[in-house]
């Protein structure tokens, strides 16, 4: 018979093994994409797949010659940062009013905002395209910033609202008694106390904007096209060239993967904000 300590140890080992297995399953496609980017097209199409091959940089050289990578990367940086900044400027006051001045319609409004994320994007493509055309926003970074902000705003409001609800109202009331106005409440009390959660909101918004492909492909051509559009451009009528596609995908994913890895502590801390009292 196992003792209680042995059972707890066995459970810990099993959970740890399962966690590593899930992590490896999630990481493997990224690893395989990175590996394939250094193969020739013949090696990339080999059956069965080859693990041992002579690495080559010809795919990256071809991408550098064929495409202006830094042009697309800069567009991704500008649209991601711009949409996240504008989104937070709107989301923080909205979440503040809903969290601390709640009405009977607050929950309904939040649910309605979240329901817009369930709408298939293709269902509103035509009216959005026509509006962008009329206002001269097609293939512009301004247009992408606007659409990315609108797409991510419901999530940003919801997350900010959740973090603000964790802060006792008495703290704000004490600030009001000391003469704090609304802006002082937000900037001197609310934001410092919820900075972990808001950091997670910012990080997720950046990731979502960087990875957005549907609107990038349909609302841009070249001038404002981000990295997701660059990846799609390597799909041709002649077929998919897996090695080149893997190389350009690696270049597109690497910046946001590295950024996410560097900020993982802040992301986890923000997502678990208020979970433990």
VODREN-214120 format. One record per atom (N, C-alpha, C): residue number from 1; x, y, z. Coordinates in steps of 0.001 Angstrom, whole numbers. Atoms other than C-alpha are relative to their C-alpha. Layout:
<pts>
PT num      xx      yy      zz
PT NUM       X       Y       Z
...
</pts>
This chain:
<pts>
PT num      xx      yy      zz
PT   1     846   -1193       0
PT   1       0       0       0
PT   1     892    1257       0
PT   2    -722   -1260      46
PT   2    1238    3451    -911
PT   2    -386     873    1179
PT   3     293    -990   -1028
PT   3    1551    6001    1823
PT   3    -545    1263    -660
PT   4     552   -1250     536
PT   4     -38    9414    1445
PT   4    1087     793    -722
PT   5   -1097    -733     630
PT   5    3357   10948     648
PT   5     358    -602   -1350
PT   6    -301     662    1274
PT   6    4031    8338   -2066
PT   6   -1058     309   -1053
PT   7    1071    -318     938
PT   7     633    8988   -3624
PT   7     130    1435    -498
PT   8    -167   -1402     394
PT   8    1225   12728   -3607
PT   8    1178     158    -956
PT   9   -1166     -51     886
PT   9    4662   12186   -5178
PT   9    -349    -542   -1377
PT  10     392     606    1274
PT  10    3171    9914   -7862
PT  10    -892     946    -800
PT  11     892    -952     673
PT  11     453   12444   -8647
PT  11     800    1170    -564
PT  12    -840   -1112     462
PT  12    3062   15204   -8895
PT  12     791    -378   -1233
PT  13    -779     476    1143
PT  13    5181   13115  -11275
PT  13    -878    -127   -1243
PT  14     916     181    1137
PT  14    2193   12238  -13482
PT  14    -423    1344    -574
PT  15     401   -1324     465
PT  15    1013   15851  -13635
PT  15    1154     704    -707
PT  16   -1171    -598     632
PT  16    4544   17011  -14408
PT  16     275    -586   -1374
PT  17    -233     666    1284
PT  17    4936   14412  -17178
PT  17   -1038     433   -1034
PT  18    1059    -435     916
PT  18    1578   15361  -18706
PT  18     207    1448    -436
PT  19    -258   -1399     336
PT  19    2498   19041  -18553
PT  19    1102     115   -1042
PT  20   -1085      -9     977
PT  20    5757   18395  -20384
PT  20    -466    -534   -1351
PT  21     512     569    1243
PT  21    3938   16261  -22960
PT  21    -832    1027    -763
PT  22     830   -1027     638
PT  22    1380   19006  -23656
PT  22     871    1130    -537
PT  23    -899   -1077     431
PT  23    4156   21616  -23826
PT  23     760    -392   -1262
PT  24    -730     471    1178
PT  24    6122   19511  -26321
PT  24    -908     -72   -1227
PT  25     942      68    1110
PT  25    3034   18932  -28459
PT  25    -296    1385    -566
PT  26     262   -1372     445
PT  26    2393   22676  -28579
PT  26    1231     595    -680
PT  27   -1230    -583     520
PT  27    6034   23544  -29239
PT  27     477    -670   -1287
PT  28    -553     747    1134
PT  28    6695   20859  -31873
PT  28    -257     659   -1355
PT  29     196    -654    1307
PT  29    5022   22652  -34849
PT  29     922    1196    -210
PT  30    -906   -1142     118
PT  30    7119   25752  -34102
PT  30    1418    -483    -286
PT  31   -1326     576     213
PT  31   10273   23648  -33878
PT  31     139    -542   -1425
PT  32     -54     593    1344
PT  32    9422   21831  -37122
PT  32      29    1084   -1072
PT  33     -28   -1131     936
PT  33    8733   25127  -38921
PT  33    1397     598     -59
PT  34   -1354    -551     -55
PT  34   12096   26475  -37755
PT  34     992    -925    -692
PT  35    -899     983     612
PT  35   13846   23264  -38836
PT  35    -164     -10   -1516
PT  36     277      62    1438
PT  36   12160   23221  -42254
PT  36     529    1232    -721
PT  37    -464   -1231     648
PT  37   13233   26812  -42916
PT  37    1451     -96    -452
PT  38   -1407     184     382
PT  38   16843   25571  -43218
PT  38     183   -1159    -979
PT  39     -65    1094     966
PT  39   15982   22784  -45679
PT  39    -143     528   -1416
PT  40     333    -273    1395
PT  40   15921   22769  -49437
PT  40   -1437    -456    -231
PT  41    1380     406     282
PT  41   12531   22303  -51067
PT  41    -108   -1522    -141
PT  42       5    1460     141
PT  42   13472   18685  -51864
PT  42     -33    -660    1367
PT  43     -12     557   -1357
PT  43   14280   17950  -48217
PT  43   -1312     286     726
PT  44    1242    -366    -671
PT  44   11148   19774  -47078
PT  44   -1157    -903    -426
PT  45    1055     868     517
PT  45    8968   17502  -49287
PT  45     321   -1483     169
PT  46    -431    1405    -105
PT  46   10870   14313  -48429
PT  46    -987    -817     833
PT  47     857     944    -725
PT  47    8797   11310  -47304
PT  47     758   -1305     181
PT  48     390    -661   -1256
PT  48    9358   10237  -44612
PT  48     830    1251     260
PT  49    -728   -1243    -275
PT  49   10460   13613  -43203
PT  49    1410    -279     501
PT  50   -1400     178    -386
PT  50   14186   14028  -42710
PT  50     347     886    1192
PT  51    -473    -747   -1158
PT  51   15631   15053  -39354
PT  51    1443     441    -176
PT  52   -1410    -301     229
PT  52   19239   15030  -40544
PT  52     178     429   -1451
PT  53    -157    -563    1337
PT  53   20089   17226  -43518
PT  53    1091    1057      55
PT  54    -999   -1066      65
PT  54   22588   19816  -44685
PT  54    -706    1348      27
PT  55     713   -1288    -122
PT  55   21341   23226  -43464
PT  55     419     976   -1097
PT  56    -268   -1021    1007
PT  56   21086   26068  -45955
PT  56    -730    1285     370
PT  57     614   -1308    -242
PT  57   20336   29775  -45725
PT  57    -621     576   -1269
PT  58     486    -516    1276
PT  58   19102   30048  -49306
PT  58   -1435     530      88
PT  59    1382    -477    -131
PT  59   15468   30467  -48204
PT  59     -35    1418     576
PT  60     -58   -1335    -591
PT  60   16311   33459  -46020
PT  60     616    1005    -968
PT  61    -615    -877    1000
PT  61   18534   34892  -48767
PT  61   -1016     389   -1065
PT  62    1023    -260    1011
PT  62   15695   34559  -51281
PT  62   -1056     980     515
PT  63     996    -905    -591
PT  63   13243   36269  -48927
PT  63     546    1420      54
PT  64    -627   -1318     -83
PT  64   15681   39138  -48412
PT  64      96     666   -1370
PT  65    -101    -536    1356
PT  65   16088   39521  -52191
PT  65   -1371     314    -586
PT  66    1330    -135     607
PT  66   12415   39127  -53075
PT  66    -873    1007     735
PT  67     913    -825    -800
PT  67   10746   41036  -50223
PT  67     779     936     908
PT  68    -574    -948    -957
PT  68   11495   44063  -48084
PT  68    -547    -354    1387
PT  69     482     497   -1286
PT  69   11151   42293  -44741
PT  69    -212    1126    1001
PT  70      87   -1055   -1009
PT  70   11783   45416  -42673
PT  70   -1182     924    -245
PT  71    1202    -795     306
PT  71    8966   47265  -44459
PT  71   -1223    -636     655
PT  72    1135     710    -588
PT  72    6450   44613  -43389
PT  72     108     -44    1524
PT  73    -200      50   -1450
PT  73    7975   44321  -39900
PT  73    -339    1342     641
PT  74     304   -1321    -540
PT  74    7734   48076  -39356
PT  74   -1508     244      26
PT  75    1461    -133      27
PT  75    4082   48022  -40414
PT  75    -640    -776    1148
PT  76     532     799   -1110
PT  76    3416   45260  -37871
PT  76     228     697    1329
PT  77    -315    -692   -1252
PT  77    5146   47222  -35108
PT  77    -912    1213     188
PT  78     796   -1231     -97
PT  78    3291   50470  -35870
PT  78   -1468    -318     256
PT  79    1431     306    -151
PT  79    -164   48900  -36225
PT  79    -292    -682    1333
PT  80     216     685   -1272
PT  80     226   46670  -33161
PT  80      79     972    1172
PT  81    -154    -964   -1090
PT  81    1516   49427  -30869
PT  81   -1086    1075     -56
PT  82    1003   -1045     136
PT  82    -875   52018  -32271
PT  82   -1376    -447     440
PT  83    1331     499    -365
PT  83   -4004   49882  -31911
PT  83     -77    -314    1486
PT  84      -6     312   -1430
PT  84   -2982   48751  -28418
PT  84     -90    1276     838
PT  85      27   -1263    -743
PT  85   -2355   52318  -27232
PT  85   -1392     630     -42
PT  86    1328    -610     130
PT  86   -5642   53665  -28600
PT  86   -1042    -844     727
PT  87     942     887    -669
PT  87   -7501   50599  -27317
PT  87      23     179    1509
PT  88     -93    -180   -1451
PT  88   -6190   51088  -23780
PT  88    -524    1368     428
PT  89     525   -1331    -306
PT  89   -7027   54802  -23875
PT  89   -1525     -32      87
PT  90    1461     126     -34
PT  90  -10630   53808  -24586
PT  90    -443    -988    1072
PT  91     428    1088    -881
PT  91  -10794   50623  -22498
PT  91      75     375    1478
PT  92    -172    -315   -1422
PT  92   -9519   52044  -19190
PT  92   -1145     861     542
PT  93    1156    -770    -515
PT  93  -12178   54782  -18794
PT  93   -1306    -784     -55
PT  94    1226     791     114
PT  94  -14884   52393  -20039
PT  94     -95   -1023    1125
PT  95      -9     999   -1067
PT  95  -13863   49666  -17586
PT  95    -143     662    1370
PT  96     114    -746   -1263
PT  96  -13520   52247  -14788
PT  96   -1450     344     308
PT  97    1394    -392    -225
PT  97  -17074   53507  -15243
PT  97    -883   -1210     262
PT  98     813    1203    -192
PT  98  -18500   49984  -15484
PT  98     293    -684    1328
PT  99    -381     690   -1236
PT  99  -16584   48679  -12470
PT  99    -443     757    1249
PT 100     250    -776   -1219
PT 100  -17214   51550  -10049
PT 100   -1294     813     -43
PT 101    1296    -671     118
PT 101  -20445   53082  -11356
PT 101    -962    -932    -726
PT 102     765    1065     658
PT 102  -22287   49892  -12208
PT 102   -1501     314      26
PT 103    1446    -128     109
PT 103  -25890   50048  -13410
PT 103    -597   -1358    -333
PT 104     644    1272     303
PT 104  -28440   47359  -14153
PT 104     283    -457   -1429
PT 105    -303     363    1382
PT 105  -27361   47452  -17812
PT 105    1483    -297    -234
PT 106   -1445     199     169
PT 106  -23630   47049  -17176
PT 106     326   -1406    -493
PT 107    -268    1377     399
PT 107  -23592   43245  -17422
PT 107    -471    -260   -1430
PT 108     531     179    1354
PT 108  -25773   43348  -20547
PT 108     926     653   -1029
PT 109    -914    -691     910
PT 109  -23432   45879  -22162
PT 109    1289    -786    -200
PT 110   -1222     800     104
PT 110  -20377   43751  -21380
PT 110    -217   -1252    -835
PT 111     309    1193     781
PT 111  -22032   40646  -22782
PT 111    -193     345   -1476
PT 112     193    -416    1389
PT 112  -23062   42542  -25899
PT 112    1345     278    -665
PT 113   -1324    -273     550
PT 113  -19484   43760  -26395
PT 113     737   -1297    -310
PT 114    -689    1273     204
PT 114  -18134   40245  -25977
PT 114    -625    -792   -1135
PT 115     682     742    1066
PT 115  -20740   38842  -28379
PT 115     484     405   -1387
PT 116    -512    -427    1303
PT 116  -19215   40904  -31190
PT 116    1213    -827    -430
PT 117   -1145     859     334
PT 117  -16159   38623  -30978
PT 117    -454   -1327    -616
PT 118     530    1246     555
PT 118  -18420   35715  -31962
PT 118    -487     173   -1440
PT 119     467    -281    1352
PT 119  -19421   37409  -35216
PT 119    1084    -373   -1002
PT 120   -1007     323    1020
PT 120  -17640   35904  -38261
PT 120     463    1276    -707
PT 121    -535   -1233     591
PT 121  -15350   38607  -39615
PT 121    -429     164   -1452
PT 122     367     -86    1414
PT 122  -16256   37743  -43195
PT 122   -1409     557    -176
PT 123    1367    -496      80
PT 123  -19859   38694  -42410
PT 123     -87    1510    -104
PT 124       5   -1468      61
PT 124  -18925   42371  -42089
PT 124    1110     531    -904
PT 125   -1115    -416     854
PT 125  -16094   42433  -44620
PT 125    -433    1023   -1046
PT 126     428    -890    1091
PT 126  -18067   44078  -47448
PT 126    -320    1412     495
PT 127     254   -1380    -455
PT 127  -19478   47041  -45455
PT 127    1243     704     519
PT 128   -1233    -627    -508
PT 128  -16122   47638  -43727
PT 128     900     390   -1172
PT 129    -839    -295    1178
PT 129  -14297   47453  -47070
PT 129    -504    1249    -715
PT 130     574   -1159     690
PT 130  -16700   49960  -48651
PT 130     209    1279     804
PT 131    -251   -1169    -847
PT 131  -16381   52324  -45665
PT 131    1458     446     -95
PT 132   -1418    -320     102
PT 132  -12599   52144  -45814
PT 132     326     620   -1363
PT 133    -223    -534    1350
PT 133  -12709   52779  -49563
PT 133    -483    1444     -87
PT 134     567   -1351      54
PT 134  -14948   55848  -49152
PT 134     836     999     788
PT 135    -782    -898    -851
PT 135  -12741   57314  -46409
PT 135    1494     -26    -329
PT 136   -1396      39     405
PT 136   -9459   56516  -48191
PT 136     914    -706     984
PT 137    -778     704   -1020
PT 137   -8289   54084  -45520
PT 137     554   -1340    -481
PT 138    -524    1266     522
PT 138   -7520   51095  -47754
PT 138    1517      87    -152
PT 139   -1454      98      90
PT 139   -3874   50023  -47600
PT 139     697    1156     721
PT 140    -647   -1016    -836
PT 140   -3054   52522  -44863
PT 140     178    -558    1411
PT 141    -228     446   -1374
PT 141   -1585   51966  -41413
PT 141   -1093     536     929
PT 142    1087    -561    -803
PT 142   -4274   54249  -39994
PT 142   -1225    -908     -37
PT 143    1138     906     136
PT 143   -6967   51940  -41353
PT 143     183   -1266     803
PT 144    -255    1226    -762
PT 144   -5318   48859  -39841
PT 144     -51     261    1501
PT 145      54    -328   -1426
PT 145   -4901   50584  -36486
PT 145   -1449      99     468
PT 146    1418    -142    -361
PT 146   -8606   51438  -36470
PT 146    -663   -1363     106
PT 147     688    1293       3
PT 147   -9766   47921  -37351
PT 147     557    -911    1094
PT 148    -581     807   -1079
PT 148   -7317   46232  -34937
PT 148    -523     457    1357
PT 149     533    -532   -1260
PT 149   -8506   48543  -32157
PT 149   -1423    -491     223
PT 150    1393     425    -125
PT 150  -12143   47701  -32838
PT 150    -110   -1496     266
PT 151      45    1459    -175
PT 151  -11429   43971  -33013
PT 151     390    -395    1422
PT 152    -521     390   -1318
PT 152   -9506   43847  -29716
PT 152    -651     730    1164
PT 153     558    -827   -1067
PT 153  -11456   46467  -27762
PT 153    -904    -770     973
PT 154     834     736    -966
PT 154  -14088   44069  -26283
PT 154     817    -788    1020
PT 155    -853     767    -913
PT 155  -11369   41843  -24808
PT 155     726     923     960
PT 156    -733    -939    -845
PT 156   -9433   44844  -23502
PT 156    -906     588    1077
PT 157     944    -531    -987
PT 157  -12524   46294  -21800
PT 157    -332   -1065    1034
PT 158     353    1091    -920
PT 158  -13473   42920  -20310
PT 158    1123    -271     990
PT 159   -1120     296    -885
PT 159  -10000   42247  -18924
PT 159     239    1145     987
PT 160    -196   -1149    -890
PT 160   -9595   45775  -17541
PT 160   -1101      60    1053
PT 161    1133       3    -926
PT 161  -13055   45575  -15985
PT 161     193   -1054    1097
PT 162    -233    1078    -965
PT 162  -12175   42259  -14314
PT 162    1049     395    1031
PT 163   -1052    -404    -924
PT 163   -8983   43668  -12798
PT 163    -459    1137     907
PT 164     482   -1127    -811
PT 164  -10680   46874  -11637
PT 164    -979    -468    1077
PT 165     971     502    -966
PT 165  -13412   44870   -9896
PT 165     675    -612    1214
PT 166    -738     572   -1115
PT 166  -10726   43295   -7710
PT 166     457    1056    1005
PT 167    -456   -1086    -874
PT 167   -9882   46700   -6230
PT 167   -1179     482     845
PT 168    1105    -449    -871
PT 168  -12033   47638   -3196
PT 168    -411    1438    -300
PT 169     500   -1347     260
PT 169  -14247   50656   -3801
PT 169     380     968    1116
PT 170    -330    -853   -1136
PT 170  -13329   51929    -353
PT 170    1295     786    -223
PT 171   -1261    -698     255
PT 171   -9844   52827   -1616
PT 171    -253    1262    -816
PT 172     332   -1168     806
PT 172  -11283   55142   -4251
PT 172    -797    1022     807
PT 173     784    -918    -837
PT 173  -13743   56584   -1750
PT 173     909     777     945
PT 174    -963    -689    -864
PT 174  -10844   57369     561
PT 174     750    1076    -784
PT 175    -663    -991     850
PT 175   -9117   59121   -2321
PT 175    -881    1212    -250
PT 176     927   -1113     224
PT 176  -12227   61199   -3007
PT 176     -94     886    1248
PT 177      73    -769   -1245
PT 177  -12384   62216     644
PT 177    1234     884     171
PT 178   -1231    -803     -61
PT 178   -8796   63467     302
PT 178      68    1032   -1117
PT 179      71   -1024    1041
PT 179   -9857   65594   -2675
PT 179     432    -443   -1380
PT 180    -425     481    1316
PT 180   -8846   63361   -5606
PT 180   -1147     108    -997
PT 181    1000     -29    1053
PT 181  -10674   63979   -8872
PT 181      57   -1298    -799
PT 182      88    1251     758
PT 182  -11485   61341  -11495
PT 182    1346    -382    -604
PT 183   -1293     297     617
PT 183   -8165   61609  -13339
PT 183    1027    -440    1035
PT 184    -929     396   -1067
PT 184   -6225   61395  -10088
PT 184    -333   -1389     523
PT 185     402    1346    -416
PT 185   -8241   58343   -9064
PT 185     554   -1043    -954
PT 186    -436     976    1007
PT 186   -7367   56613  -12338
PT 186    1519    -131     -24
PT 187   -1447      31     219
PT 187   -3702   57603  -12654
PT 187     817    -219    1276
PT 188    -788     108   -1231
PT 188   -2610   57710   -9006
PT 188    -426   -1155     905
PT 189     474    1096    -850
PT 189   -4719   54950   -7465
PT 189    -257   -1267    -813
PT 190     477    1176     724
PT 190   -6308   52633  -10022
PT 190    1101    -667    -826
PT 191   -1015     584     891
PT 191   -3519   52160  -12564
PT 191    1171    -633     765
PT 192   -1090     655    -743
PT 192    -708   51535  -10033
PT 192    -428   -1301     676
PT 193     454    1194    -697
PT 193   -2832   48974   -8183
PT 193    -340   -1153    -946
PT 194     376    1053     958
PT 194   -3826   47087  -11341
PT 194     994    -103   -1151
PT 195    -972     -29    1096
PT 195    -631   47484  -13364
PT 195     343   -1390    -528
PT 196    -277    1360     478
PT 196     -43   43712  -13499
PT 196   -1057    -481    -973
PT 197    1085     414     878
PT 197   -3454   43028  -15002
PT 197     -33     792   -1283
PT 198      -4    -829    1204
PT 198   -3243   45956  -17401
PT 198    1176    -347    -901
PT 199   -1149     443     806
PT 199     213   44783  -18519
PT 199    -354   -1249    -794
PT 200     439    1208     711
PT 200   -1311   41405  -19397
PT 200    -957     358   -1127
PT 201     922    -452    1043
PT 201   -4061   43185  -21335
PT 201     758     588   -1184
PT 202    -819    -598    1060
PT 202   -1487   45180  -23288
PT 202     729   -1078    -793
PT 203    -747    1063     672
PT 203     576   42073  -24050
PT 203    -902    -824    -917
PT 204     915     788     825
PT 204   -2423   40097  -25297
PT 204    -468     792   -1213
PT 205     414    -829    1120
PT 205   -3565   43002  -27453
PT 205    1105      88   -1056
PT 206   -1132     -25     937
PT 206     -97   43268  -28998
PT 206      99   -1304    -780
PT 207     -87    1313     655
PT 207     -65   39531  -29725
PT 207   -1126    -180   -1004
PT 208    1142     136     900
PT 208   -3570   39556  -31230
PT 208     164     881   -1238
PT 209    -170    -914    1137
PT 209   -2773   42574  -33409
PT 209    1110    -480    -928
PT 210   -1131     484     809
PT 210     548   41139  -34565
PT 210    -418   -1205    -840
PT 211     378    1239     688
PT 211   -1079   37829  -35533
PT 211   -1220     147    -902
PT 212    1212    -189     794
PT 212   -4183   39306  -37196
PT 212     316    -126   -1493
PT 213    -266     246    1421
PT 213   -4305   38036  -40780
PT 213   -1183     358    -889
PT 214    1176    -186     864
PT 214   -7889   38293  -42080
PT 214    -114    1432    -494
PT 215     161   -1392     398
PT 215   -8165   42084  -42040
PT 215    1233     520    -719
PT 216   -1227    -436     667
PT 216   -4533   42548  -43058
PT 216     -16    -376   -1475
PT 217      10     473    1383
PT 217   -5030   40500  -46207
PT 217   -1066     696    -832
PT 218    1120    -556     762
PT 218   -8336   42103  -47180
PT 218      -2    1521     -84
PT 219      35   -1463     -20
PT 219   -7641   45756  -46371
PT 219    1322     641    -399
PT 220   -1296    -548     403
PT 220   -4017   46124  -47505
PT 220     480    -675   -1275
PT 221    -633     570    1196
PT 221   -1965   45536  -50647
PT 221    1508    -123     235
PT 222   -1445      23    -290
PT 222    1647   46542  -49996
PT 222     396    1087     982
PT 223    -471   -1156    -753
PT 223    2024   49989  -48472
PT 223    -122    -196    1506
PT 224     227     172   -1444
PT 224     544   49091  -45060
PT 224     -26   -1464     409
PT 225      98    1434    -279
PT 225     779   45294  -45276
PT 225     965    -416    1107
PT 226    -877     484   -1074
PT 226    2143   43691  -42054
PT 226     598   -1358    -355
PT 227    -690    1264     248
PT 227    4100   40459  -41693
PT 227    -958   -1137    -345
PT 228     959    1057     333
PT 228     968   38288  -41832
PT 228    -310       2   -1490
PT 229     218     -82    1446
PT 229     413   39548  -45393
PT 229    1229    -490    -757
PT 230   -1218     505     633
PT 230    4042   38805  -46240
PT 230       0   -1517     -33
PT 231      68    1471     -41
PT 231    3569   35186  -45142
PT 231    -965    -513   -1061
PT 232    1003     444     973
PT 232     432   34854  -47284
PT 232     487     157   -1432
PT 233    -479    -228    1367
PT 233    2295   36187  -50321
PT 233     850   -1147    -513
PT 234    -803    1144     430
PT 234    4400   33000  -50389
PT 234    -844   -1222    -325
PT 235     899    1032     506
PT 235    1347   30939  -51264
PT 235    -358     384   -1434
PT 236     167    -351    1413
PT 236    1250   30876  -55059
PT 236    -857   -1028    -719
PT 237     791     967     777
PT 237    -905   29220  -57763
PT 237     782   -1264    -362
PT 238    -815    1183     322
PT 238    2027   26903  -58462
PT 238      59    -989    1157
PT 239     -29     891   -1160
PT 239    1665   25437  -54976
PT 239     708     656    1170
PT 240    -682    -495   -1194
PT 240    3195   25825  -51556
PT 240    1452    -458      -6
PT 241   -1417     328    -129
PT 241    6964   25992  -51244
PT 241     309      -4    1493
PT 242      -2     130   -1450
PT 242    7277   24642  -47733
PT 242    1239     599     649
PT 243   -1228    -515    -610
PT 243   10895   25594  -47078
PT 243     -35    1528      61
PT 244      56   -1472      33
PT 244   10435   29223  -48160
PT 244   -1121     510     901
PT 245    1114    -396    -849
PT 245    7062   29431  -46410
PT 245     378    -129    1477
PT 246    -453     175   -1381
PT 246    8640   28095  -43214
PT 246     977    1095     399
PT 247    -978   -1048    -303
PT 247   11451   30633  -43455
PT 247    -688    1346     252
PT 248     677   -1283    -187
PT 248    9147   33624  -43878
PT 248    -910     -41    1228
PT 249     820     132   -1211
PT 249    6845   32291  -41142
PT 249     853     130    1253
PT 250    -925    -133   -1130
PT 250    9827   32004  -38798
PT 250     358    1451     243
PT 251    -332   -1419    -128
PT 251   10782   35610  -39508
PT 251   -1181     808     515
PT 252    1196    -715    -452
PT 252    7193   36705  -38883
PT 252    -327    -307    1457
PT 253     363     428   -1358
PT 253    6719   34724  -35667
PT 253    1076     311    1033
PT 254   -1112    -137    -948
PT 254   10158   35195  -34110
PT 254    -106    1230     895
PT 255      38   -1174    -892
PT 255    9744   38803  -32863
PT 255   -1038    -109    1104
PT 256    1059      59   -1014
PT 256    6435   38202  -31067
PT 256     221   -1170     950
PT 257    -332    1121    -885
PT 257    7606   34819  -29710
PT 257    1057     416    1022
PT 258   -1060    -465    -899
PT 258   10736   36384  -28246
PT 258    -562    1010     997
PT 259     622    -998    -874
PT 259    8717   39298  -26871
PT 259    -867    -668    1058
PT 260     845     721    -948
PT 260    6196   36928  -25277
PT 260     805    -770    1027
PT 261    -853     756    -920
PT 261    8964   34808  -23776
PT 261     641     927    1027
PT 262    -619    -948    -922
PT 262   10668   37851  -22259
PT 262   -1007     550    1002
PT 263    1025    -599    -862
PT 263    7365   39073  -20797
PT 263    -904   -1042     655
PT 264     897    1054    -487
PT 264    5987   35709  -19670
PT 264    -338     162    1486
PT 265     284    -176   -1424
PT 265    6296   36519  -15948
PT 265   -1089    1056     208
PT 266    1008   -1050    -116
PT 266    4323   39730  -16363
PT 266   -1356    -484    -506
PT 267    1244     512     567
PT 267    1747   37935  -18490
PT 267    -698    -941     968
PT 268     581     946    -949
PT 268    1220   35117  -15988
PT 268    -475     724    1255
PT 269     385    -751   -1193
PT 269    1161   37546  -13064
PT 269   -1266     806    -253
PT 270    1182    -783     320
PT 270   -1391   39704  -14825
PT 270   -1239    -851    -176
PT 271    1158     881     213
PT 271   -3649   36828  -15858
PT 271    -484    -628    1288
PT 272     406     581   -1290
PT 272   -3646   35494  -12294
PT 272    -279    1078    1039
PT 273     226   -1120    -920
PT 273   -4218   38951  -10768
PT 273   -1324    -174     727
PT 274    1215     126    -790
PT 274   -6714   38655   -7933
PT 274    -449   -1428     214
PT 275     428    1391    -144
PT 275   -6850   34849   -8108
PT 275     205    -508    1420
PT 276    -301     433   -1366
PT 276   -5332   34436   -4638
PT 276    -141    1188     933
PT 277     212   -1107    -945
PT 277   -6532   36602   -1774
PT 277     955    -165    1180
</pts>
